[in-house]
Amino acid sequence: MSRSFYFIGIAFFGMINGIFNQLSLIFTLLYAQMLAGPLLFGSLSLTLMFASLMVSTATVILGGIPAAIYERVTGAAESNSVSLWIWLAGTAILSLPAVGNFLKIGL
């Protein structure tokens, strides 16, 4: 399978978690309002989009940690299909709380 399909899946699960994971989105929104509120002109909708982007990015980063550990242990010079599967599974597991909302609401 092409590497592009792995990256599309990883980005999809990150997007689902960033948009539909209500608990982490509210938690991130509270901190984003304090830190980035004045930079985003005090707009709640812009701050919500920024918080959603932060959750999505954190999902992709945290999902990649087990893949990076696997690559380090095996001494792989670059990502292979096994490490990309680990990364995809990690982001899928992290987005499990958001999948229910995604299936209920839809995209």
Buried (B, 14 or more C-beta within 10 A) or exposed (E): EEEEEBBEBBBBBBBBBBBBBEEBBEEBBEEBBEEBBEEBEEEEEBBBBBBBBBBBEBBBEBBBEBBBEBBEEEEEEEBBEEBBBBBBBBBBEBBEEBBEBBEEEEE
